[in-house]
Amino acid sequence: MKIKECCTVISQECIAKDIYSMWISTKAIAREAKPGQFVSVYTKDASRLLPRPISLCEIDREKDALRIVYRIAGDGTREFSRLRAGDTIDILGPLGNGFPLEEAKGKRVMLMGGGIGIPPMLETAKAIQGEKIIVSGYRDELFLTEELNAAGQLYLATEDGSAGTKGNVLDAVKANRLEADLIFACGPTPMLRAIKAYALDKGIPCWVSMEEKMACGIGACLACVCKSTEVDGHSQVHNKRICKDGPVFLSTEVEL
């Protein structure tokens, strides 16, 4: 169920260069939200009509609160970064399908996040009951490592080698000889493409959460389609709408 609310900012802080963490008080969205879903956040500037899709980092249903962690990528997200406690912001959500947590029961799950694809892995890891291996890839500056380490066994990869394994998340997997029964991943397309190939080679079921620029966020405009192995009932071509059919897909269902 999609809900549009005028929400109140509880707190906000800069946790790395151009990376901000915001807690938001909601009336209903937090109660409906699932790990891996996202929200569309609206600016107050009338010249920017389209909302910005931001993944859910944490969900606190008891306090009716959501945490979003995002990178400043333009004027819209720069506007969000200026918000302070008590300010209001319009949000539509929860959107998308989230990770299939039922598939994780009784399995060793590897959660792989890269860049701004790291935040949704936190709530996903917290929701999984059982053994969890978290592999996070950064360019250089770290963020969310304390929370991720509390949610599972954490391994790091950095492009400059300043922490963990030098390289990407798969380099960290190989360097630490990590093994898993199931993979959940979120990050840029080149990273997901490599993880898909790795999972196919190892015979490991893999779900990927795809990052994509979106317009409507509800599947109506076809601005965020990806190629699929199945014919989409909406467009009648080999497409899937990332915002509505995803953002989480079984890796073998989509072309990366």
C-alpha positions in Angstrom: 0.0 0.0 0.0 1.5 3.3 -1.1 1.0 6.3 1.2 1.9 9.9 0.6 2.6 11.8 3.9 3.9 15.1 5.1 6.6 13.7 7.5 8.7 15.4 10.1 12.5 15.2 10.3 13.6 13.8 13.6 17.4 14.3 13.0 20.0 14.6 10.3 23.7 14.4 10.2 26.5 14.2 7.6 28.2 10.8 8.0 30.8 11.0 5.2 31.6 13.4 2.4 28.3 14.3 0.7 26.6 11.4 2.5 23.7 12.2 4.8 21.7 10.2 7.3 18.1 11.4 8.1 15.6 9.9 10.5 12.0 10.8 9.6 8.8 10.4 11.6 5.9 8.9 9.6 2.3 8.2 10.4 1.9 4.9 8.5 4.8 4.3 6.0 7.1 2.8 8.5 4.5 0.3 9.6 4.1 -0.9 6.0 7.8 -0.8 4.9 10.0 -3.8 4.2 13.8 -4.2 3.8 14.9 -3.4 0.3 12.0 -1.0 -0.4 12.4 2.7 -1.1 10.5 6.0 -0.8 10.1 8.9 -3.2 11.1 12.2 -1.5 9.7 15.5 -2.8 11.4 18.8 -2.9 9.7 22.1 -2.0 11.0 23.7 -5.2 8.1 23.9 -7.7 10.6 23.9 -10.5 11.6 20.3 -9.6 8.4 18.3 -9.9 9.8 14.8 -9.8 10.6 13.2 -6.4 14.0 11.6 -5.6 13.9 7.8 -4.9 15.9 6.9 -1.8 16.3 3.4 -0.3 15.3 2.6 3.3 18.3 2.2 5.6 16.5 1.4 8.8 12.8 0.9 9.8 11.6 1.5 13.4 8.0 0.4 13.5 7.7 1.0 17.2 8.6 4.7 16.8 7.0 5.0 13.4 10.3 6.2 12.0 12.4 5.6 8.9 16.1 6.2 8.3 17.3 7.2 4.8 21.0 7.5 3.9 21.7 9.3 0.6 24.4 11.0 -1.4 24.1 14.6 -2.6 23.8 14.1 -6.4 22.0 17.3 -7.4 19.9 20.3 -6.3 17.1 18.1 -4.9 19.3 16.0 -2.6 21.2 19.2 -1.7 17.9 20.7 -0.5 17.3 17.6 1.6 20.7 17.9 3.2 19.7 21.3 4.6 16.7 20.0 6.5 16.9 20.0 10.3 14.9 18.5 13.2 11.3 19.8 13.1 11.3 20.5 9.3 8.7 18.7 7.2 9.1 16.8 4.0 6.6 15.0 1.7 7.2 11.3 1.1 5.5 8.6 -1.0 6.0 5.0 0.1 6.8 2.3 0.7 7.6 1.5 -2.9 9.1 -1.5 -4.7 9.2 -5.1 -3.6 12.1 -5.5 -1.2 14.3 -8.5 -0.6 12.7 -12.0 -0.4 13.5 -12.7 3.3 11.7 -16.0 3.2 14.4 -17.3 0.9 17.0 -16.7 3.6 15.6 -19.0 6.2 18.1 -21.6 7.3 20.8 -20.3 4.9 24.1 -18.5 5.1 23.3 -15.2 3.5 25.9 -12.9 1.9 24.8 -9.3 1.7 26.9 -7.2 -0.7 26.6 -3.5 -0.9 28.6 -0.9 -2.9 28.6 2.9 -2.4 25.1 4.2 -1.9 23.9 0.6 -2.3 25.3 -0.1 1.2 22.4 1.6 3.3 19.6 -0.9 2.3 21.8 -3.8 3.4 21.6 -2.7 7.0 17.8 -3.2 7.5 18.0 -6.3 5.4 20.7 -7.8 7.5 18.8 -6.9 10.7 15.7 -8.7 9.4 17.4 -11.9 8.5 17.4 -14.6 11.2 20.5 -16.7 10.9 24.1 -16.5 9.7 24.9 -13.2 7.8 28.0 -12.2 6.0 28.1 -8.5 5.0 30.6 -7.3 2.4 30.7 -3.5 1.9 32.6 -1.7 -0.8 33.7 1.9 -0.6 35.8 4.2 -2.7 37.7 5.5 0.3 35.7 7.0 3.2 33.7 4.6 5.4 30.2 5.0 6.7 27.7 2.8 8.5 30.4 0.3 9.5 29.5 0.3 13.2 25.8 -0.5 12.5 26.7 -3.1 9.9 29.2 -4.8 12.2 26.4 -5.1 14.8 24.1 -6.7 12.3 26.4 -9.4 10.9 30.0 -10.5 10.2 31.4 -7.5 8.3 34.1 -7.4 5.7 35.3 -4.3 3.9 36.7 -3.4 0.5 38.1 0.0 -0.5 39.3 1.1 -3.8 42.3 2.8 -2.3 43.1 0.0 0.2 42.7 2.3 3.2 40.5 -0.3 5.0 39.8 -4.0 4.5 40.7 -5.6 1.1 42.0 -3.3 -1.6 39.6 -3.5 -4.6 35.9 -4.3 -4.8 33.4 -6.5 -2.9 34.3 -9.6 -4.9 38.0 -9.1 -4.2 37.1 -9.1 -0.5 35.0 -12.3 -1.0 38.0 -14.0 -2.6 40.6 -12.7 -0.2 38.7 -13.9 2.8 37.5 -17.1 1.2 33.9 -16.3 1.9 31.1 -18.8 1.0 27.3 -18.5 1.1 24.1 -20.2 0.1 22.4 -17.1 -1.0 23.4 -13.6 -2.1 21.5 -10.3 -1.7 23.3 -7.3 -3.4 22.8 -3.6 -4.1 25.0 -1.2 -5.9 26.0 0.2 -9.3 25.3 -1.9 -12.4 29.0 -2.9 -13.1 29.2 -4.3 -9.5 25.9 -6.2 -9.9 26.9 -7.5 -13.3 30.1 -9.0 -11.7 28.2 -10.4 -8.8 25.6 -12.0 -11.1 28.5 -13.7 -13.0 30.1 -14.9 -9.8 26.8 -16.3 -8.5 26.1 -18.1 -11.7 29.6 -19.6 -11.7 29.2 -20.8 -8.1 25.6 -21.9 -8.5 24.3 -19.5 -5.8 20.8 -18.0 -6.0 21.3 -14.2 -6.2 18.9 -11.3 -5.8 20.0 -7.8 -6.9 18.6 -4.4 -6.1 19.1 -2.2 -9.1 19.9 1.5 -8.8 18.3 3.6 -11.5 17.0 7.2 -12.1 13.2 7.2 -11.8 10.4 9.6 -12.6 7.0 8.5 -11.3 8.2 5.8 -8.9 5.0 3.8 -9.3 5.5 2.0 -12.7 3.3 4.3 -14.9 5.9 6.2 -17.0 8.3 3.4 -18.1 11.3 5.8 -17.4 13.2 3.1 -15.4 12.9 -0.1 -17.4 15.5 -2.7 -17.6 15.8 -5.6 -20.1 14.4 -8.9 -18.8 14.1 -12.5 -19.9 10.3 -12.3 -19.6 7.7 -10.3 -21.5 6.3 -7.5 -19.4 2.5 -7.6 -19.2 2.4 -3.8 -19.1 4.7 -2.9 -22.1 4.4 -6.3 -24.0 8.2 -6.3 -24.5 11.2 -7.8 -22.7 11.2 -5.0 -20.0 10.7 -4.8 -16.3 9.9 -1.6 -14.4 12.6 -1.2 -11.7 10.4 1.0 -9.5 7.3 -1.3 -9.5 8.6 -4.8 -10.5 11.8 -4.2 -8.6 14.0 -2.7 -7.5 14.9 -6.3 -6.3 15.1 -9.0 -9.0 16.4 -12.5 -9.2 19.7 -11.9 -11.0 18.8 -14.4 -13.8 15.6 -12.5 -14.6 17.3 -9.3 -15.8 20.1 -8.3 -18.1 22.8 -6.2 -16.4 
